[in-house]
Amino acid sequence: MASAGGSLRDAWEEQAENWATFARTGEIDNAFWLHNLPRFLELLPPAGRLTLDVGCGEGRLGRVLRAAGHRVVAVDGSPTMARFAAEAEDSQSVVVADAAALPVCDAVADLGIAFMSLMDIDDLEQTIRELGRVTVPGGRLCLAIVHPINSAGRFDDETAESPFTVTGSYLECHGYIDVAERENVTVTFHSEHRPLEAYSRALEDAGFVIEAIREDAVDDEYAMRYPSIARWQRVPLFLHLRAVRAG
């Protein structure tokens, strides 16, 4: 769900320009450059015939993948996000489409990626089914999300020893909003909290078998560089998962 009764897709279209500025300005999004991206890349299989990037945003992950030899087709539901991805230097093939109705033929991708997008997508189950439809048997799906523990609670403050409290129900799905303000750039994140079981059941129903799950703690070097991140050495920021499409 999104604010004012709208869809998550509409909410992210409204935030597209803010997000592009946030994502492309230096190390404002230091969690991406110093933690989330390097750990996620460790989980990926080698480049194959086609990598499908679902929920590509302004396209930064696709650019990294192309540099590593992947043939990338990117999809985003926000027309503005897709335009940013298509117009960037080293542009990629980008399609504007609902992730729950991918305009892609059956069994054409040997790697599907949903990097930090599934918690921002309205229909999780149908999106995962679509990813199963377009992935070849034996192909992989790699995803990164805000860790469900993260989205279910909060720290009391930014100190390294701050208590973390689960607020409300971890098991119930609910919409939430986060606002990030850094270096005069503000972006509002509209997302849906879902427990881990919601993701695992969706994968099971779509014919995926989970191969690997990672809850990497923030490392000491990152925490020393950005002291306010040290509390995330005790609670995971993100969850990374790799699954294989059953034959």
C-alpha positions in Angstrom: 0.0 0.0 0.0 1.0 3.6 -0.4 0.0 6.9 1.2 -3.3 8.5 0.2 -4.7 5.2 -0.9 -2.6 5.0 -4.1 -0.4 2.2 -5.3 3.2 1.6 -4.6 3.9 2.0 -8.3 2.3 5.4 -8.4 4.1 6.5 -5.2 7.5 5.6 -6.8 6.6 7.4 -10.0 6.1 10.5 -7.8 9.5 10.0 -6.1 11.4 9.1 -9.3 13.3 12.3 -9.7 14.2 12.5 -6.0 15.4 8.9 -6.1 17.6 9.4 -9.2 19.3 12.4 -7.5 19.7 10.3 -4.3 21.1 7.3 -6.2 23.5 9.3 -8.4 25.0 11.8 -6.0 28.3 10.7 -4.7 28.1 8.3 -1.8 24.8 9.7 -0.4 23.5 6.1 -0.6 26.5 4.7 1.1 24.7 1.6 2.2 24.4 0.6 -1.5 28.0 1.3 -2.5 29.7 0.0 0.6 27.5 -2.8 1.8 24.4 -3.9 -0.2 25.9 -4.0 -3.7 29.2 -5.8 -2.9 27.5 -8.4 -0.9 24.7 -8.9 -3.5 27.2 -9.4 -6.3 28.9 -12.2 -4.4 25.6 -14.2 -4.7 25.2 -13.8 -8.5 26.0 -16.6 -10.9 28.2 -15.7 -13.9 26.7 -13.8 -16.9 24.6 -16.0 -19.2 22.5 -15.3 -22.2 20.0 -12.9 -20.6 19.7 -11.2 -17.3 16.3 -9.6 -16.5 16.4 -6.8 -14.0 12.9 -6.3 -12.6 12.3 -3.0 -10.7 15.5 -1.5 -12.2 14.9 2.1 -10.9 17.3 4.6 -12.4 19.4 1.7 -13.7 22.6 1.7 -11.6 22.6 -2.0 -10.9 22.1 -2.7 -14.6 25.1 -0.6 -15.5 27.2 -2.6 -13.0 26.0 -5.8 -14.5 26.6 -4.8 -18.1 30.2 -3.8 -17.1 30.5 -7.4 -15.8 29.4 -8.9 -19.1 25.7 -9.4 -18.5 23.2 -8.8 -21.3 20.6 -6.9 -19.4 16.9 -6.2 -20.2 15.5 -3.9 -17.5 11.9 -3.4 -16.4 10.3 -0.7 -14.2 6.7 0.3 -13.6 7.6 4.0 -13.3 7.9 5.7 -16.7 10.3 8.3 -15.2 12.6 5.7 -13.7 12.7 3.8 -16.9 13.6 7.0 -18.8 16.4 7.7 -16.4 17.8 4.2 -16.9 17.5 4.4 -20.7 19.0 7.8 -21.0 22.0 7.2 -18.7 25.5 6.8 -20.0 26.0 3.2 -21.1 22.3 2.9 -21.4 20.5 -0.4 -21.4 17.4 -1.9 -22.9 14.5 -0.8 -20.7 10.8 -1.5 -20.8 8.0 0.2 -18.8 5.8 -2.5 -17.5 4.0 -3.8 -14.4 6.3 -6.5 -12.8 3.2 -8.6 -12.3 2.6 -8.7 -16.1 6.1 -8.9 -17.7 6.1 -8.3 -21.5 8.6 -11.1 -21.9 8.3 -14.6 -23.5 8.3 -17.8 -21.5 11.7 -19.3 -20.4 14.1 -16.7 -21.9 16.1 -15.5 -18.9 18.8 -17.6 -17.2 19.0 -15.0 -14.4 16.3 -12.9 -12.9 17.1 -10.1 -10.5 14.9 -8.2 -8.2 17.3 -5.9 -6.3 15.6 -3.8 -3.6 12.3 -3.8 -5.5 10.0 -6.5 -4.2 9.0 -4.7 -1.1 8.1 -1.8 -3.3 5.9 -3.8 -5.7 2.1 -4.1 -5.1 1.5 -7.8 -6.1 4.4 -9.9 -4.7 2.9 -13.3 -5.5 2.1 -12.5 -9.2 5.4 -10.8 -9.7 7.3 -14.0 -8.5 5.0 -16.1 -10.7 6.0 -14.0 -13.6 9.7 -14.3 -12.8 9.2 -18.1 -12.7 7.5 -18.0 -16.0 10.2 -16.1 -17.8 13.1 -18.0 -16.2 14.5 -21.1 -17.8 14.5 -24.4 -15.8 17.7 -24.4 -13.9 18.0 -20.6 -14.1 18.4 -18.4 -11.1 16.5 -15.7 -9.3 18.5 -13.4 -7.1 16.8 -10.9 -4.9 17.6 -8.3 -2.3 15.0 -6.7 0.0 14.9 -4.6 3.2 15.3 -7.4 5.8 11.8 -8.1 7.3 13.2 -7.6 10.8 14.4 -4.1 9.7 10.9 -3.2 8.3 9.1 -4.6 11.4 10.8 -2.4 13.9 13.2 0.4 14.8 16.1 1.5 16.9 15.6 3.9 19.7 18.5 6.1 18.5 21.6 6.1 16.3 24.1 4.9 19.0 25.8 1.6 18.4 24.2 0.1 21.5 20.6 1.3 20.8 17.9 -1.2 21.6 15.9 -2.5 18.6 12.1 -3.0 19.1 9.7 -4.8 16.8 6.7 -2.5 16.6 3.3 -4.0 15.9 3.1 -7.4 14.3 6.1 -8.9 12.4 3.7 -11.5 10.8 1.2 -9.1 9.4 1.8 -7.3 6.1 1.5 -3.5 6.3 2.6 -0.5 4.3 5.2 1.8 5.7 7.1 5.0 4.7 10.7 6.0 5.4 12.1 9.4 4.7 15.8 9.8 3.9 17.4 13.3 4.1 21.1 13.6 3.2 23.1 16.5 1.8 19.9 18.5 0.9 18.5 15.5 -1.0 15.2 14.0 0.3 13.6 10.9 -0.9 10.5 9.2 0.5 10.4 5.4 0.4 7.0 3.8 0.0 7.1 0.1 0.8 5.3 -3.0 2.1 6.5 -5.0 5.1 6.1 -8.7 4.5 7.4 -11.5 6.8 10.0 -13.8 5.3 7.5 -16.6 4.9 5.5 -14.4 2.4 8.6 -14.4 0.1 9.4 -18.1 0.6 5.8 -19.2 -0.1 5.7 -17.0 -3.2 8.9 -18.6 -4.4 7.7 -22.1 -3.7 4.4 -21.5 -5.5 6.3 -20.2 -8.6 8.6 -23.3 -8.8 11.7 -21.9 -7.2 13.9 -23.7 -4.7 15.9 -21.5 -2.4 19.7 -22.1 -2.6 21.2 -19.4 -0.4 20.1 -16.8 2.1 22.4 -14.1 3.4 21.9 -11.8 6.4 25.3 -10.1 6.2 26.2 -7.9 9.1 27.6 -4.5 8.5 31.4 -4.9 8.6 33.8 -3.0 10.9 35.3 -0.8 8.2 31.9 0.5 7.1 30.8 1.1 10.7 34.0 3.0 11.5 33.6 5.2 8.4 29.9 5.9 9.2 29.5 5.5 13.0 25.7 5.8 12.9 25.6 2.6 10.9 27.3 0.6 13.7 23.9 -0.4 15.3 23.3 -2.4 12.1 26.1 -4.8 13.1 23.5 -6.3 15.4 20.4 -6.3 13.2 20.5 -6.9 9.4 19.7 -4.1 7.1 19.0 -6.3 4.0 18.3 -9.9 3.1 19.8 -11.5 0.0 18.5 -14.7 -1.5 19.3 -16.9 -4.5 16.8 -19.5 -5.8 16.9 -21.9 -8.7 13.9 -22.6 -11.1 13.0 -26.2 -10.8 12.9 -28.2 -14.1 
